[in-house]
Amino acid sequence: MPGIFINATTARKDTRNNVVIHNEVTAIENAVFANVDVGVLYANVNNTTMTNSNVYYNVWNGITNDQTKKDQLNYVKKYFTDLGYGVSIVSDPGQTNHLQWNISW
């Protein structure tokens, strides 16, 4: 019976932690604006919920398997990629077991 049970797209959307995603996107946007203002063509972003968490680090590096966290990381990455930015997620050179967003334009 259609309409009684949620579809896969709705299930995935409802599983995401929108507060974490929103805060991550906002932190990256703020870093981009700050660097645009000073004429820099990239932003390296750390010190966020996702980058400071060894849980996200372990998921991104395949050490643990948490599909929800991986989906959140990929969602943020896709958000900026769809806006035309170059996006990579790397190990933070200044912190063990932390991530860093590298955004370029």
MIVOBA-248796 format. One line per field, with one value per atom (N, C-alpha, C): residue in one letter; residue number from 0; atom name; x, y, z negated. Coordinates in nm, 3 decimals. Layout:
residu = A,... .
num = NUM,... .
atome = CA,... .
east = X,... .
north = Y,... .
up = Z,... .
***
This chain:
residu = M,M,M,P,P,P,G,G,G,I,I,I,F,F,F,I,I,I,N,N,N,A,A,A,T,T,T,T,T,T,A,A,A,R,R,R,K,K,K,D,D,D,T,T,T,R,R,R,N,N,N,N,N,N,V,V,V,V,V,V,I,I,I,H,H,H,N,N,N,E,E,E,V,V,V,T,T,T,A,A,A,I,I,I,E,E,E,N,N,N,A,A,A,V,V,V,F,F,F,A,A,A,N,N,N,V,V,V,D,D,D,V,V,V,G,G,G,V,V,V,L,L,L,Y,Y,Y,A,A,A,N,N,N,V,V,V,N,N,N,N,N,N,T,T,T,T,T,T,M,M,M,T,T,T,N,N,N,S,S,S,N,N,N,V,V,V,Y,Y,Y,Y,Y,Y,N,N,N,V,V,V,W,W,W,N,N,N,G,G,G,I,I,I,T,T,T,N,N,N,D,D,D,Q,Q,Q,T,T,T,K,K,K,K,K,K,D,D,D,Q,Q,Q,L,L,L,N,N,N,Y,Y,Y,V,V,V,K,K,K,K,K,K,Y,Y,Y,F,F,F,T,T,T,D,D,D,L,L,L,G,G,G,Y,Y,Y,G,G,G,V,V,V,S,S,S,I,I,I,V,V,V,S,S,S,D,D,D,P,P,P,G,G,G,Q,Q,Q,T,T,T,N,N,N,H,H,H,L,L,L,Q,Q,Q,W,W,W,N,N,N,I,I,I,S,S,S,W,W,W .
num = 0,0,0,1,1,1,2,2,2,3,3,3,4,4,4,5,5,5,6,6,6,7,7,7,8,8,8,9,9,9,10,10,10,11,11,11,12,12,12,13,13,13,14,14,14,15,15,15,16,16,16,17,17,17,18,18,18,19,19,19,20,20,20,21,21,21,22,22,22,23,23,23,24,24,24,25,25,25,26,26,26,27,27,27,28,28,28,29,29,29,30,30,30,31,31,31,32,32,32,33,33,33,34,34,34,35,35,35,36,36,36,37,37,37,38,38,38,39,39,39,40,40,40,41,41,41,42,42,42,43,43,43,44,44,44,45,45,45,46,46,46,47,47,47,48,48,48,49,49,49,50,50,50,51,51,51,52,52,52,53,53,53,54,54,54,55,55,55,56,56,56,57,57,57,58,58,58,59,59,59,60,60,60,61,61,61,62,62,62,63,63,63,64,64,64,65,65,65,66,66,66,67,67,67,68,68,68,69,69,69,70,70,70,71,71,71,72,72,72,73,73,73,74,74,74,75,75,75,76,76,76,77,77,77,78,78,78,79,79,79,80,80,80,81,81,81,82,82,82,83,83,83,84,84,84,85,85,85,86,86,86,87,87,87,88,88,88,89,89,89,90,90,90,91,91,91,92,92,92,93,93,93,94,94,94,95,95,95,96,96,96,97,97,97,98,98,98,99,99,99,100,100,100,101,101,101,102,102,102,103,103,103,104,104,104 .
atome = N,CA,C,N,CA,C,N,CA,C,N,CA,C,N,CA,C,N,CA,C,N,CA,C,N,CA,C,N,CA,C,N,CA,C,N,CA,C,N,CA,C,N,CA,C,N,CA,C,N,CA,C,N,CA,C,N,CA,C,N,CA,C,N,CA,C,N,CA,C,N,CA,C,N,CA,C,N,CA,C,N,CA,C,N,CA,C,N,CA,C,N,CA,C,N,CA,C,N,CA,C,N,CA,C,N,CA,C,N,CA,C,N,CA,C,N,CA,C,N,CA,C,N,CA,C,N,CA,C,N,CA,C,N,CA,C,N,CA,C,N,CA,C,N,CA,C,N,CA,C,N,CA,C,N,CA,C,N,CA,C,N,CA,C,N,CA,C,N,CA,C,N,CA,C,N,CA,C,N,CA,C,N,CA,C,N,CA,C,N,CA,C,N,CA,C,N,CA,C,N,CA,C,N,CA,C,N,CA,C,N,CA,C,N,CA,C,N,CA,C,N,CA,C,N,CA,C,N,CA,C,N,CA,C,N,CA,C,N,CA,C,N,CA,C,N,CA,C,N,CA,C,N,CA,C,N,CA,C,N,CA,C,N,CA,C,N,CA,C,N,CA,C,N,CA,C,N,CA,C,N,CA,C,N,CA,C,N,CA,C,N,CA,C,N,CA,C,N,CA,C,N,CA,C,N,CA,C,N,CA,C,N,CA,C,N,CA,C,N,CA,C,N,CA,C,N,CA,C,N,CA,C,N,CA,C,N,CA,C,N,CA,C,N,CA,C,N,CA,C,N,CA,C,N,CA,C,N,CA,C,N,CA,C,N,CA,C .
east = 0.083,0.000,0.088,0.092,0.171,0.117,0.207,0.169,0.168,0.176,0.175,0.315,0.411,0.548,0.636,0.735,0.824,0.912,0.946,1.036,1.181,1.273,1.415,1.472,1.431,1.481,1.441,1.318,1.272,1.343,1.361,1.431,1.573,1.645,1.783,1.782,1.694,1.687,1.658,1.565,1.527,1.634,1.725,1.832,1.945,1.961,2.069,2.047,2.160,2.155,2.168,2.055,2.056,2.126,2.126,2.195,2.346,2.401,2.544,2.579,2.498,2.524,2.517,2.413,2.399,2.519,2.560,2.674,2.803,2.820,2.940,2.940,2.827,2.815,2.839,2.781,2.798,2.944,3.013,3.155,3.238,3.210,3.284,3.250,3.123,3.082,3.152,3.158,3.225,3.373,3.438,3.580,3.599,3.508,3.516,3.501,3.398,3.378,3.500,3.556,3.672,3.790,3.813,3.927,3.902,3.779,3.746,3.777,3.741,3.764,3.911,4.000,4.143,4.216,4.140,4.198,4.266,4.226,4.283,4.186,4.240,4.158,4.129,4.143,4.114,4.085,4.027,4.006,4.030,4.112,4.134,4.057,3.958,3.866,3.879,3.907,3.905,3.839,3.842,3.777,3.625,3.567,3.422,3.379,3.251,3.200,3.256,3.251,3.296,3.448,3.519,3.665,3.732,3.670,3.731,3.694,3.621,3.571,3.650,3.707,3.775,3.675,3.547,3.444,3.434,3.423,3.417,3.549,3.660,3.791,3.798,3.757,3.762,3.670,3.554,3.460,3.518,3.568,3.619,3.738,3.819,3.938,3.914,3.789,3.753,3.792,3.823,3.860,3.736,3.628,3.499,3.394,3.280,3.173,3.048,3.024,2.903,2.846,2.752,2.699,2.629,2.575,2.510,2.613,2.724,2.828,2.890,2.912,2.969,2.874,2.744,2.645,2.649,2.666,2.673,2.795,2.910,3.030,3.010,2.957,2.935,2.832,2.732,2.631,2.694,2.776,2.843,2.936,3.012,3.104,3.027,2.916,2.836,2.775,2.734,2.675,2.771,2.897,2.994,3.041,3.051,3.087,2.981,2.855,2.746,2.749,2.811,2.826,2.950,3.025,3.142,3.275,3.276,3.401,3.474,3.605,3.684,3.681,3.656,3.643,3.720,3.805,3.867,3.863,3.855,3.857,3.986,4.072,4.203,4.227,4.331,4.372,4.426,4.386,4.434,4.582,4.669,4.811,4.849,4.762,4.793,4.734,4.650,4.582,4.578,4.612,4.601,4.454,4.416,4.280,4.171,4.204,4.107,4.109,4.001,3.989,4.006,4.022,4.026,3.956,3.870,3.810,3.904,3.937,4.014,3.920,3.886,3.791,3.868,3.847,3.915,3.816,3.852,3.767,3.852 .
north = -0.118,0.000,0.124,0.195,0.318,0.423,0.499,0.609,0.578,0.451,0.415,0.418,0.369,0.357,0.460,0.515,0.615,0.549,0.628,0.576,0.592,0.535,0.536,0.677,0.764,0.902,0.973,0.957,1.019,0.958,0.829,0.763,0.817,0.832,0.884,1.027,1.111,1.251,1.263,1.183,1.190,1.135,1.055,0.998,1.099,1.192,1.290,1.379,1.416,1.511,1.650,1.714,1.841,1.953,1.948,2.051,2.042,1.921,1.903,1.946,1.904,1.942,2.092,2.154,2.300,2.373,2.330,2.395,2.377,2.260,2.234,2.323,2.328,2.413,2.559,2.604,2.744,2.775,2.685,2.707,2.718,2.632,2.637,2.764,2.800,2.925,3.045,3.051,3.162,3.169,3.054,3.051,3.096,3.056,3.099,3.250,3.306,3.451,3.525,3.477,3.543,3.543,3.432,3.425,3.498,3.503,3.585,3.730,3.775,3.915,3.954,3.857,3.888,3.841,3.795,3.758,3.623,3.531,3.396,3.304,3.213,3.128,2.989,2.975,2.847,2.871,2.770,2.773,2.633,2.624,2.499,2.511,2.427,2.442,2.323,2.353,2.253,2.317,2.255,2.307,2.316,2.212,2.201,2.068,2.047,1.922,1.800,1.803,1.687,1.675,1.786,1.778,1.747,1.784,1.760,1.625,1.546,1.420,1.302,1.221,1.102,1.001,1.014,0.927,0.953,1.079,1.113,1.078,1.102,1.067,0.917,0.836,0.691,0.644,0.704,0.669,0.707,0.829,0.876,0.792,0.748,0.670,0.519,0.478,0.337,0.251,0.314,0.240,0.181,0.257,0.209,0.230,0.167,0.174,0.233,0.361,0.427,0.500,0.437,0.492,0.627,0.650,0.779,0.891,0.871,0.974,0.994,0.885,0.896,0.973,0.947,1.020,1.169,1.204,1.346,1.413,1.346,1.401,1.419,1.317,1.325,1.430,1.450,1.553,1.691,1.720,1.851,1.867,1.764,1.771,1.798,1.726,1.745,1.885,1.936,2.071,2.172,2.168,2.264,2.228,2.101,2.059,2.106,2.095,2.140,2.291,2.365,2.510,2.545,2.444,2.467,2.469,2.443,2.445,2.312,2.319,2.198,2.163,2.038,1.997,1.868,1.868,1.744,1.737,1.617,1.592,1.517,1.577,1.520,1.513,1.443,1.443,1.580,1.631,1.761,1.748,1.823,1.811,1.856,1.932,1.982,1.901,1.802,1.724,1.577,1.490,1.347,1.305,1.222,1.168,1.274,1.381,1.485,1.507,1.562,1.592,1.740,1.772,1.910,1.917,2.016,2.044,2.135,2.098,2.185,2.228,2.356,2.412,2.507,2.495,2.586,2.639,2.754,2.816,2.889 .
up = 0.000,0.000,0.000,0.108,0.113,0.017,-0.039,-0.125,-0.274,-0.310,-0.451,-0.509,-0.432,-0.479,-0.408,-0.479,-0.418,-0.312,-0.210,-0.107,-0.152,-0.076,-0.113,-0.120,-0.029,-0.029,-0.158,-0.200,-0.323,-0.444,-0.444,-0.555,-0.570,-0.457,-0.462,-0.512,-0.459,-0.499,-0.648,-0.698,-0.838,-0.932,-0.880,-0.961,-0.983,-0.892,-0.904,-1.026,-1.090,-1.200,-1.137,-1.113,-1.040,-1.115,-1.248,-1.325,-1.301,-1.305,-1.281,-1.139,-1.042,-0.902,-0.885,-0.941,-0.930,-0.991,-1.109,-1.175,-1.095,-1.035,-0.954,-0.831,-0.762,-0.642,-0.678,-0.788,-0.830,-0.861,-0.928,-0.960,-0.832,-0.735,-0.609,-0.533,-0.527,-0.460,-0.522,-0.654,-0.722,-0.686,-0.678,-0.641,-0.497,-0.409,-0.269,-0.259,-0.325,-0.322,-0.376,-0.486,-0.546,-0.449,-0.381,-0.290,-0.159,-0.114,0.004,-0.026,-0.146,-0.184,-0.184,-0.209,-0.211,-0.086,0.014,0.142,0.150,0.064,0.065,0.140,0.220,0.305,0.247,0.117,0.053,-0.095,-0.158,-0.303,-0.357,-0.458,-0.530,-0.662,-0.679,-0.792,-0.886,-1.011,-1.117,-1.238,-1.350,-1.470,-1.455,-1.395,-1.382,-1.445,-1.453,-1.511,-1.438,-1.306,-1.229,-1.227,-1.218,-1.206,-1.339,-1.450,-1.581,-1.641,-1.570,-1.624,-1.569,-1.659,-1.609,-1.553,-1.588,-1.529,-1.379,-1.340,-1.197,-1.128,-1.195,-1.140,-1.110,-1.206,-1.188,-1.077,-1.066,-0.960,-0.824,-0.813,-0.683,-0.637,-0.731,-0.696,-0.695,-0.707,-0.695,-0.813,-0.926,-1.046,-1.113,-1.112,-1.162,-1.055,-1.073,-0.975,-1.039,-1.014,-1.060,-0.938,-0.872,-0.748,-0.767,-0.884,-0.910,-0.911,-0.981,-0.986,-0.847,-0.775,-0.640,-0.549,-0.562,-0.483,-0.515,-0.642,-0.681,-0.617,-0.625,-0.562,-0.412,-0.347,-0.203,-0.166,-0.251,-0.226,-0.225,-0.326,-0.332,-0.212,-0.182,-0.067,0.063,0.084,0.205,0.211,0.098,0.093,0.156,0.116,0.168,0.309,0.340,0.475,0.574,0.537,0.623,0.646,0.554,0.571,0.653,0.696,0.781,0.709,0.580,0.503,0.516,0.508,0.492,0.344,0.313,0.172,0.150,0.050,0.007,-0.145,-0.193,-0.337,-0.365,-0.446,-0.473,-0.623,-0.661,-0.801,-0.837,-0.951,-0.998,-1.034,-0.967,-0.996,-1.137,-1.202,-1.335,-1.449,-1.417,-1.522,-1.482,-1.572,-1.548,-1.551,-1.457,-1.451,-1.436,-1.364,-1.332,-1.181,-1.131,-0.989,-0.961,-0.834,-0.788,-0.653,-0.638,-0.509,-0.430,-0.309,-0.219,-0.107,-0.106,-0.010,0.081,0.211,0.305,0.407,0.466,0.569,0.669 .
***
